[in-house]
Amino acid sequence: MPKIAYRFAFDDLRRLILSGQMGEPGEILPAENTLAARYNVCRPTIRKVLQMLAEENLLESKAGIGWH
């Protein structure tokens, strides 16, 4: 059974963050539009993924700055 698009994006981003391949702690992630294009999903989907990662304390959002 194929993975749902948001789940694939979530699993991959989680893996990249935990392995340090997405940057150093505190570093700003690529823009939502960039991530959405990378995973071939719409921006609201990638926002959901980022919020799920924030719920796991892997990310935090700073208004007007981006996701860290």
PDB file with SEQRES, HELIX, SHEET and CRYST1 records, atoms N, CA, C and O in Angstrom:
SEQRES   1 A   68  MET PRO LYS ILE ALA TYR ARG PHE ALA PHE ASP ASP LEU          
SEQRES   2 A   68  ARG ARG LEU ILE LEU SER GLY GLN MET GLY GLU PRO GLY          
SEQRES   3 A   68  GLU ILE LEU PRO ALA GLU ASN THR LEU ALA ALA ARG TYR          
SEQRES   4 A   68  ASN VAL CYS ARG PRO THR ILE ARG LYS VAL LEU GLN MET          
SEQRES   5 A   68  LEU ALA GLU GLU ASN LEU LEU GLU SER LYS ALA GLY ILE          
SEQRES   6 A   68  GLY TRP HIS                                                  
HELIX    1 AA1 ALA A    5  SER A   19  1                                  15    
HELIX    2 AA2 GLU A   32  TYR A   39  1                                   8    
HELIX    3 AA3 ARG A   43  GLU A   55  1                                  13    
CRYST1    1.000    1.000    1.000  90.00  90.00  90.00 P 1           1          
ATOM      1  N   MET A   1       0.846  -1.186   0.000  1.00  0.00           N  
ATOM      2  CA  MET A   1       0.000   0.000   0.000  1.00  0.00           C  
ATOM      3  C   MET A   1       0.886   1.243   0.000  1.00  0.00           C  
ATOM      4  O   MET A   1       1.795   1.338   0.824  1.00  0.00           O  
ATOM      5  N   PRO A   2       0.648   2.197  -0.900  1.00  0.00           N  
ATOM      6  CA  PRO A   2       1.480   3.408  -0.954  1.00  0.00           C  
ATOM      7  C   PRO A   2       1.271   4.293   0.266  1.00  0.00           C  
ATOM      8  O   PRO A   2       0.188   4.334   0.851  1.00  0.00           O  
ATOM      9  N   LYS A   3       2.339   5.004   0.637  1.00  0.00           N  
ATOM     10  CA  LYS A   3       2.239   5.933   1.761  1.00  0.00           C  
ATOM     11  C   LYS A   3       1.459   7.166   1.351  1.00  0.00           C  
ATOM     12  O   LYS A   3       1.559   7.630   0.216  1.00  0.00           O  
ATOM     13  N   ILE A   4       0.693   7.683   2.272  1.00  0.00           N  
ATOM     14  CA  ILE A   4      -0.003   8.949   2.054  1.00  0.00           C  
ATOM     15  C   ILE A   4       1.071  10.034   1.962  1.00  0.00           C  
ATOM     16  O   ILE A   4       2.071   9.987   2.679  1.00  0.00           O  
ATOM     17  N   ALA A   5       0.862  11.007   1.080  1.00  0.00           N  
ATOM     18  CA  ALA A   5       1.876  12.028   0.791  1.00  0.00           C  
ATOM     19  C   ALA A   5       2.371  12.744   2.041  1.00  0.00           C  
ATOM     20  O   ALA A   5       3.578  12.920   2.207  1.00  0.00           O  
ATOM     21  N   TYR A   6       1.467  13.161   2.923  1.00  0.00           N  
ATOM     22  CA  TYR A   6       1.930  13.901   4.106  1.00  0.00           C  
ATOM     23  C   TYR A   6       2.743  12.999   5.010  1.00  0.00           C  
ATOM     24  O   TYR A   6       3.672  13.464   5.671  1.00  0.00           O  
ATOM     25  N   ARG A   7       2.411  11.710   5.052  1.00  0.00           N  
ATOM     26  CA  ARG A   7       3.147  10.777   5.925  1.00  0.00           C  
ATOM     27  C   ARG A   7       4.560  10.563   5.408  1.00  0.00           C  
ATOM     28  O   ARG A   7       5.510  10.480   6.187  1.00  0.00           O  
ATOM     29  N   PHE A   8       4.696  10.473   4.073  1.00  0.00           N  
ATOM     30  CA  PHE A   8       6.026  10.345   3.489  1.00  0.00           C  
ATOM     31  C   PHE A   8       6.861  11.580   3.822  1.00  0.00           C  
ATOM     32  O   PHE A   8       8.011  11.456   4.243  1.00  0.00           O  
ATOM     33  N   ALA A   9       6.288  12.769   3.634  1.00  0.00           N  
ATOM     34  CA  ALA A   9       7.000  14.017   3.932  1.00  0.00           C  
ATOM     35  C   ALA A   9       7.364  14.076   5.415  1.00  0.00           C  
ATOM     36  O   ALA A   9       8.479  14.460   5.765  1.00  0.00           O  
ATOM     37  N   PHE A  10       6.432  13.699   6.282  1.00  0.00           N  
ATOM     38  CA  PHE A  10       6.685  13.704   7.724  1.00  0.00           C  
ATOM     39  C   PHE A  10       7.838  12.771   8.073  1.00  0.00           C  
ATOM     40  O   PHE A  10       8.778  13.170   8.759  1.00  0.00           O  
ATOM     41  N   ASP A  11       7.765  11.534   7.602  1.00  0.00           N  
ATOM     42  CA  ASP A  11       8.804  10.551   7.924  1.00  0.00           C  
ATOM     43  C   ASP A  11      10.174  10.986   7.410  1.00  0.00           C  
ATOM     44  O   ASP A  11      11.179  10.846   8.106  1.00  0.00           O  
ATOM     45  N   ASP A  12      10.204  11.514   6.186  1.00  0.00           N  
ATOM     46  CA  ASP A  12      11.483  11.921   5.612  1.00  0.00           C  
ATOM     47  C   ASP A  12      12.054  13.138   6.326  1.00  0.00           C  
ATOM     48  O   ASP A  12      13.240  13.153   6.654  1.00  0.00           O  
ATOM     49  N   LEU A  13      11.242  14.155   6.571  1.00  0.00           N  
ATOM     50  CA  LEU A  13      11.737  15.336   7.287  1.00  0.00           C  
ATOM     51  C   LEU A  13      12.187  14.977   8.700  1.00  0.00           C  
ATOM     52  O   LEU A  13      13.202  15.483   9.179  1.00  0.00           O  
ATOM     53  N   ARG A  14      11.448  14.123   9.350  1.00  0.00           N  
ATOM     54  CA  ARG A  14      11.818  13.682  10.707  1.00  0.00           C  
ATOM     55  C   ARG A  14      13.191  13.000  10.681  1.00  0.00           C  
ATOM     56  O   ARG A  14      14.047  13.263  11.526  1.00  0.00           O  
ATOM     57  N   ARG A  15      13.378  12.125   9.702  1.00  0.00           N  
ATOM     58  CA  ARG A  15      14.654  11.415   9.559  1.00  0.00           C  
ATOM     59  C   ARG A  15      15.789  12.415   9.299  1.00  0.00           C  
ATOM     60  O   ARG A  15      16.857  12.308   9.901  1.00  0.00           O  
ATOM     61  N   LEU A  16      15.562  13.374   8.417  1.00  0.00           N  
ATOM     62  CA  LEU A  16      16.592  14.364   8.097  1.00  0.00           C  
ATOM     63  C   LEU A  16      16.928  15.244   9.298  1.00  0.00           C  
ATOM     64  O   LEU A  16      18.093  15.570   9.525  1.00  0.00           O  
ATOM     65  N   ILE A  17      15.921  15.622  10.057  1.00  0.00           N  
ATOM     66  CA  ILE A  17      16.152  16.456  11.245  1.00  0.00           C  
ATOM     67  C   ILE A  17      16.937  15.677  12.296  1.00  0.00           C  
ATOM     68  O   ILE A  17      17.922  16.179  12.838  1.00  0.00           O  
ATOM     69  N   LEU A  18      16.504  14.452  12.581  1.00  0.00           N  
ATOM     70  CA  LEU A  18      17.163  13.655  13.616  1.00  0.00           C  
ATOM     71  C   LEU A  18      18.595  13.272  13.243  1.00  0.00           C  
ATOM     72  O   LEU A  18      19.448  13.112  14.116  1.00  0.00           O  
ATOM     73  N   SER A  19      18.851  13.128  11.948  1.00  0.00           N  
ATOM     74  CA  SER A  19      20.202  12.756  11.507  1.00  0.00           C  
ATOM     75  C   SER A  19      21.111  13.974  11.334  1.00  0.00           C  
ATOM     76  O   SER A  19      22.309  13.822  11.097  1.00  0.00           O  
ATOM     77  N   GLY A  20      20.554  15.175  11.452  1.00  0.00           N  
ATOM     78  CA  GLY A  20      21.341  16.390  11.298  1.00  0.00           C  
ATOM     79  C   GLY A  20      21.525  16.811   9.849  1.00  0.00           C  
ATOM     80  O   GLY A  20      22.240  17.776   9.578  1.00  0.00           O  
ATOM     81  N   GLN A  21      20.900  16.114   8.918  1.00  0.00           N  
ATOM     82  CA  GLN A  21      21.049  16.433   7.502  1.00  0.00           C  
ATOM     83  C   GLN A  21      20.233  17.666   7.092  1.00  0.00           C  
ATOM     84  O   GLN A  21      20.415  18.191   5.993  1.00  0.00           O  
ATOM     85  N   MET A  22      19.343  18.124   7.962  1.00  0.00           N  
ATOM     86  CA  MET A  22      18.519  19.295   7.641  1.00  0.00           C  
ATOM     87  C   MET A  22      19.148  20.558   8.219  1.00  0.00           C  
ATOM     88  O   MET A  22      18.575  21.640   8.097  1.00  0.00           O  
ATOM     89  N   GLY A  23      20.307  20.438   8.839  1.00  0.00           N  
ATOM     90  CA  GLY A  23      20.992  21.596   9.389  1.00  0.00           C  
ATOM     91  C   GLY A  23      21.225  21.451  10.882  1.00  0.00           C  
ATOM     92  O   GLY A  23      20.786  20.493  11.519  1.00  0.00           O  
ATOM     93  N   GLU A  24      21.918  22.415  11.404  1.00  0.00           N  
ATOM     94  CA  GLU A  24      22.226  22.446  12.838  1.00  0.00           C  
ATOM     95  C   GLU A  24      20.995  22.873  13.631  1.00  0.00           C  
ATOM     96  O   GLU A  24      20.116  23.547  13.093  1.00  0.00           O  
ATOM     97  N   PRO A  25      20.922  22.486  14.910  1.00  0.00           N  
ATOM     98  CA  PRO A  25      19.808  22.948  15.744  1.00  0.00           C  
ATOM     99  C   PRO A  25      19.728  24.480  15.738  1.00  0.00           C  
ATOM    100  O   PRO A  25      20.737  25.172  15.875  1.00  0.00           O  
ATOM    101  N   GLY A  26      18.512  24.983  15.575  1.00  0.00           N  
ATOM    102  CA  GLY A  26      18.289  26.419  15.536  1.00  0.00           C  
ATOM    103  C   GLY A  26      18.379  27.022  14.148  1.00  0.00           C  
ATOM    104  O   GLY A  26      17.985  28.169  13.937  1.00  0.00           O  
ATOM    105  N   GLU A  27      18.899  26.251  13.196  1.00  0.00           N  
ATOM    106  CA  GLU A  27      19.011  26.743  11.818  1.00  0.00           C  
ATOM    107  C   GLU A  27      17.627  26.785  11.174  1.00  0.00           C  
ATOM    108  O   GLU A  27      16.787  25.924  11.438  1.00  0.00           O  
ATOM    109  N   ILE A  28      17.397  27.775  10.341  1.00  0.00           N  
ATOM    110  CA  ILE A  28      16.097  27.930   9.683  1.00  0.00           C  
ATOM    111  C   ILE A  28      15.948  26.896   8.571  1.00  0.00           C  
ATOM    112  O   ILE A  28      16.861  26.687   7.772  1.00  0.00           O  
ATOM    113  N   LEU A  29      14.796  26.261   8.535  1.00  0.00           N  
ATOM    114  CA  LEU A  29      14.481  25.295   7.483  1.00  0.00           C  
ATOM    115  C   LEU A  29      14.173  26.023   6.178  1.00  0.00           C  
ATOM    116  O   LEU A  29      13.891  27.221   6.185  1.00  0.00           O  
ATOM    117  N   PRO A  30      14.227  25.304   5.065  1.00  0.00           N  
ATOM    118  CA  PRO A  30      13.787  25.924   3.800  1.00  0.00           C  
ATOM    119  C   PRO A  30      12.340  26.398   3.918  1.00  0.00           C  
ATOM    120  O   PRO A  30      11.591  25.920   4.770  1.00  0.00           O  
ATOM    121  N   ALA A  31      11.959  27.329   3.070  1.00  0.00           N  
ATOM    122  CA  ALA A  31      10.602  27.881   3.084  1.00  0.00           C  
ATOM    123  C   ALA A  31       9.562  26.791   2.829  1.00  0.00           C  
ATOM    124  O   ALA A  31       9.854  25.770   2.208  1.00  0.00           O  
ATOM    125  N   GLU A  32       8.350  27.025   3.318  1.00  0.00           N  
ATOM    126  CA  GLU A  32       7.264  26.059   3.128  1.00  0.00           C  
ATOM    127  C   GLU A  32       7.046  25.753   1.657  1.00  0.00           C  
ATOM    128  O   GLU A  32       6.821  24.597   1.296  1.00  0.00           O  
ATOM    129  N   ASN A  33       7.109  26.769   0.799  1.00  0.00           N  
ATOM    130  CA  ASN A  33       6.928  26.542  -0.634  1.00  0.00           C  
ATOM    131  C   ASN A  33       8.010  25.619  -1.195  1.00  0.00           C  
ATOM    132  O   ASN A  33       7.731  24.766  -2.037  1.00  0.00           O  
ATOM    133  N   THR A  34       9.223  25.791  -0.731  1.00  0.00           N  
ATOM    134  CA  THR A  34      10.335  24.947  -1.172  1.00  0.00           C  
ATOM    135  C   THR A  34      10.125  23.511  -0.729  1.00  0.00           C  
ATOM    136  O   THR A  34      10.310  22.579  -1.512  1.00  0.00           O  
ATOM    137  N   LEU A  35       9.737  23.334   0.527  1.00  0.00           N  
ATOM    138  CA  LEU A  35       9.485  21.978   1.037  1.00  0.00           C  
ATOM    139  C   LEU A  35       8.302  21.334   0.328  1.00  0.00           C  
ATOM    140  O   LEU A  35       8.334  20.144   0.013  1.00  0.00           O  
ATOM    141  N   ALA A  36       7.266  22.113   0.077  1.00  0.00           N  
ATOM    142  CA  ALA A  36       6.092  21.588  -0.622  1.00  0.00           C  
ATOM    143  C   ALA A  36       6.480  21.095  -2.013  1.00  0.00           C  
ATOM    144  O   ALA A  36       6.028  20.035  -2.446  1.00  0.00           O  
ATOM    145  N   ALA A  37       7.309  21.855  -2.707  1.00  0.00           N  
ATOM    146  CA  ALA A  37       7.755  21.442  -4.041  1.00  0.00           C  
ATOM    147  C   ALA A  37       8.632  20.194  -3.952  1.00  0.00           C  
ATOM    148  O   ALA A  37       8.534  19.300  -4.793  1.00  0.00           O  
ATOM    149  N   ARG A  38       9.477  20.137  -2.944  1.00  0.00           N  
ATOM    150  CA  ARG A  38      10.375  18.983  -2.765  1.00  0.00           C  
ATOM    151  C   ARG A  38       9.593  17.689  -2.597  1.00  0.00           C  
ATOM    152  O   ARG A  38       9.981  16.652  -3.136  1.00  0.00           O  
ATOM    153  N   TYR A  39       8.493  17.743  -1.851  1.00  0.00           N  
ATOM    154  CA  TYR A  39       7.705  16.542  -1.576  1.00  0.00           C  
ATOM    155  C   TYR A  39       6.470  16.422  -2.469  1.00  0.00           C  
ATOM    156  O   TYR A  39       5.662  15.506  -2.315  1.00  0.00           O  
ATOM    157  N   ASN A  40       6.341  17.360  -3.403  1.00  0.00           N  
ATOM    158  CA  ASN A  40       5.227  17.341  -4.356  1.00  0.00           C  
ATOM    159  C   ASN A  40       3.870  17.318  -3.645  1.00  0.00           C  
ATOM    160  O   ASN A  40       2.981  16.538  -3.986  1.00  0.00           O  
ATOM    161  N   VAL A  41       3.740  18.197  -2.647  1.00  0.00           N  
ATOM    162  CA  VAL A  41       2.484  18.354  -1.914  1.00  0.00           C  
ATOM    163  C   VAL A  41       2.142  19.844  -1.883  1.00  0.00           C  
ATOM    164  O   VAL A  41       2.977  20.681  -2.224  1.00  0.00           O  
ATOM    165  N   CYS A  42       0.934  20.169  -1.481  1.00  0.00           N  
ATOM    166  CA  CYS A  42       0.547  21.576  -1.393  1.00  0.00           C  
ATOM    167  C   CYS A  42       1.070  22.182  -0.076  1.00  0.00           C  
ATOM    168  O   CYS A  42       1.429  21.467   0.859  1.00  0.00           O  
ATOM    169  N   ARG A  43       1.097  23.496  -0.040  1.00  0.00           N  
ATOM    170  CA  ARG A  43       1.626  24.200   1.128  1.00  0.00           C  
ATOM    171  C   ARG A  43       0.874  23.876   2.427  1.00  0.00           C  
ATOM    172  O   ARG A  43       1.519  23.687   3.458  1.00  0.00           O  
ATOM    173  N   PRO A  44      -0.476  23.805   2.417  1.00  0.00           N  
ATOM    174  CA  PRO A  44      -1.154  23.427   3.660  1.00  0.00           C  
ATOM    175  C   PRO A  44      -0.746  22.037   4.162  1.00  0.00           C  
ATOM    176  O   PRO A  44      -0.716  21.799   5.369  1.00  0.00           O  
ATOM    177  N   THR A  45      -0.437  21.135   3.252  1.00  0.00           N  
ATOM    178  CA  THR A  45       0.009  19.798   3.661  1.00  0.00           C  
ATOM    179  C   THR A  45       1.363  19.878   4.347  1.00  0.00           C  
ATOM    180  O   THR A  45       1.567  19.255   5.389  1.00  0.00           O  
ATOM    181  N   ILE A  46       2.292  20.642   3.773  1.00  0.00           N  
ATOM    182  CA  ILE A  46       3.613  20.745   4.395  1.00  0.00           C  
ATOM    183  C   ILE A  46       3.508  21.477   5.717  1.00  0.00           C  
ATOM    184  O   ILE A  46       4.257  21.176   6.646  1.00  0.00           O  
ATOM    185  N   ARG A  47       2.585  22.444   5.827  1.00  0.00           N  
ATOM    186  CA  ARG A  47       2.380  23.137   7.100  1.00  0.00           C  
ATOM    187  C   ARG A  47       1.895  22.146   8.166  1.00  0.00           C  
ATOM    188  O   ARG A  47       2.328  22.214   9.317  1.00  0.00           O  
ATOM    189  N   LYS A  48       0.998  21.226   7.786  1.00  0.00           N  
ATOM    190  CA  LYS A  48       0.528  20.185   8.703  1.00  0.00           C  
ATOM    191  C   LYS A  48       1.699  19.322   9.166  1.00  0.00           C  
ATOM    192  O   LYS A  48       1.814  19.003  10.350  1.00  0.00           O  
ATOM    193  N   VAL A  49       2.562  18.948   8.231  1.00  0.00           N  
ATOM    194  CA  VAL A  49       3.741  18.144   8.563  1.00  0.00           C  
ATOM    195  C   VAL A  49       4.634  18.889   9.553  1.00  0.00           C  
ATOM    196  O   VAL A  49       5.089  18.309  10.539  1.00  0.00           O  
ATOM    197  N   LEU A  50       4.881  20.157   9.294  1.00  0.00           N  
ATOM    198  CA  LEU A  50       5.736  20.949  10.184  1.00  0.00           C  
ATOM    199  C   LEU A  50       5.115  21.079  11.570  1.00  0.00           C  
ATOM    200  O   LEU A  50       5.825  21.038  12.575  1.00  0.00           O  
ATOM    201  N   GLN A  51       3.802  21.234  11.630  1.00  0.00           N  
ATOM    202  CA  GLN A  51       3.128  21.308  12.928  1.00  0.00           C  
ATOM    203  C   GLN A  51       3.215  19.972  13.671  1.00  0.00           C  
ATOM    204  O   GLN A  51       3.366  19.950  14.893  1.00  0.00           O  
ATOM    205  N   MET A  52       3.122  18.870  12.945  1.00  0.00           N  
ATOM    206  CA  MET A  52       3.271  17.552  13.574  1.00  0.00           C  
ATOM    207  C   MET A  52       4.682  17.387  14.140  1.00  0.00           C  
ATOM    208  O   MET A  52       4.855  16.833  15.226  1.00  0.00           O  
ATOM    209  N   LEU A  53       5.682  17.864  13.412  1.00  0.00           N  
ATOM    210  CA  LEU A  53       7.058  17.794  13.898  1.00  0.00           C  
ATOM    211  C   LEU A  53       7.251  18.709  15.110  1.00  0.00           C  
ATOM    212  O   LEU A  53       8.017  18.385  16.018  1.00  0.00           O  
ATOM    213  N   ALA A  54       6.566  19.832  15.124  1.00  0.00           N  
ATOM    214  CA  ALA A  54       6.634  20.735  16.274  1.00  0.00           C  
ATOM    215  C   ALA A  54       6.013  20.082  17.501  1.00  0.00           C  
ATOM    216  O   ALA A  54       6.492  20.277  18.618  1.00  0.00           O  
ATOM    217  N   GLU A  55       4.954  19.311  17.300  1.00  0.00           N  
ATOM    218  CA  GLU A  55       4.319  18.600  18.415  1.00  0.00           C  
ATOM    219  C   GLU A  55       5.268  17.566  19.025  1.00  0.00           C  
ATOM    220  O   GLU A  55       5.129  17.206  20.193  1.00  0.00           O  
ATOM    221  N   GLU A  56       6.226  17.094  18.236  1.00  0.00           N  
ATOM    222  CA  GLU A  56       7.238  16.157  18.742  1.00  0.00           C  
ATOM    223  C   GLU A  56       8.466  16.899  19.271  1.00  0.00           C  
ATOM    224  O   GLU A  56       9.480  16.281  19.595  1.00  0.00           O  
ATOM    225  N   ASN A  57       8.370  18.224  19.355  1.00  0.00           N  
ATOM    226  CA  ASN A  57       9.459  19.088  19.824  1.00  0.00           C  
ATOM    227  C   ASN A  57      10.707  18.989  18.964  1.00  0.00           C  
ATOM    228  O   ASN A  57      11.822  19.149  19.460  1.00  0.00           O  
ATOM    229  N   LEU A  58      10.521  18.724  17.672  1.00  0.00           N  
ATOM    230  CA  LEU A  58      11.646  18.689  16.751  1.00  0.00           C  
ATOM    231  C   LEU A  58      11.817  20.019  16.035  1.00  0.00           C  
ATOM    232  O   LEU A  58      12.892  20.311  15.511  1.00  0.00           O  
ATOM    233  N   LEU A  59      10.767  20.823  16.011  1.00  0.00           N  
ATOM    234  CA  LEU A  59      10.787  22.129  15.354  1.00  0.00           C  
ATOM    235  C   LEU A  59      10.055  23.141  16.206  1.00  0.00           C  
ATOM    236  O   LEU A  59       9.289  22.792  17.104  1.00  0.00           O  
ATOM    237  N   GLU A  60      10.307  24.398  15.908  1.00  0.00           N  
ATOM    238  CA  GLU A  60       9.486  25.473  16.467  1.00  0.00           C  
ATOM    239  C   GLU A  60       9.353  26.551  15.411  1.00  0.00           C  
ATOM    240  O   GLU A  60      10.237  26.742  14.575  1.00  0.00           O  
ATOM    241  N   SER A  61       8.238  27.246  15.465  1.00  0.00           N  
ATOM    242  CA  SER A  61       7.974  28.298  14.492  1.00  0.00           C  
ATOM    243  C   SER A  61       8.136  29.647  15.163  1.00  0.00           C  
ATOM    244  O   SER A  61       7.697  29.856  16.293  1.00  0.00           O  
ATOM    245  N   LYS A  62       8.769  30.552  14.451  1.00  0.00           N  
ATOM    246  CA  LYS A  62       8.891  31.929  14.916  1.00  0.00           C  
ATOM    247  C   LYS A  62       8.218  32.807  13.871  1.00  0.00           C  
ATOM    248  O   LYS A  62       8.620  32.830  12.708  1.00  0.00           O  
ATOM    249  N   ALA A  63       7.202  33.520  14.297  1.00  0.00           N  
ATOM    250  CA  ALA A  63       6.409  34.340  13.373  1.00  0.00           C  
ATOM    251  C   ALA A  63       7.286  35.289  12.574  1.00  0.00           C  
ATOM    252  O   ALA A  63       8.110  36.012  13.136  1.00  0.00           O  
ATOM    253  N   GLY A  64       7.106  35.283  11.275  1.00  0.00           N  
ATOM    254  CA  GLY A  64       7.838  36.167  10.392  1.00  0.00           C  
ATOM    255  C   GLY A  64       9.258  35.728  10.092  1.00  0.00           C  
ATOM    256  O   GLY A  64       9.935  36.348   9.273  1.00  0.00           O  
ATOM    257  N   ILE A  65       9.720  34.669  10.742  1.00  0.00           N  
ATOM    258  CA  ILE A  65      11.096  34.196  10.537  1.00  0.00           C  
ATOM    259  C   ILE A  65      11.100  32.847   9.841  1.00  0.00           C  
ATOM    260  O   ILE A  65      11.793  32.669   8.839  1.00  0.00           O  
ATOM    261  N   GLY A  66      10.343  31.901  10.356  1.00  0.00           N  
ATOM    262  CA  GLY A  66      10.285  30.576   9.755  1.00  0.00           C  
ATOM    263  C   GLY A  66      10.369  29.477  10.795  1.00  0.00           C  
ATOM    264  O   GLY A  66      10.258  29.715  11.997  1.00  0.00           O  
ATOM    265  N   TRP A  67      10.564  28.283  10.304  1.00  0.00           N  
ATOM    266  CA  TRP A  67      10.677  27.108  11.171  1.00  0.00           C  
ATOM    267  C   TRP A  67      12.130  26.833  11.494  1.00  0.00           C  
ATOM    268  O   TRP A  67      12.995  26.881  10.620  1.00  0.00           O  
ATOM    269  N   HIS A  68      12.391  26.542  12.770  1.00  0.00           N  
ATOM    270  CA  HIS A  68      13.750  26.234  13.249  1.00  0.00           C  
ATOM    271  C   HIS A  68      13.764  24.821  13.776  1.00  0.00           C  
ATOM    272  O   HIS A  68      14.802  24.342  14.232  1.00  0.00           O  
TER     273      HIS A  68                                                      
END                                                                             
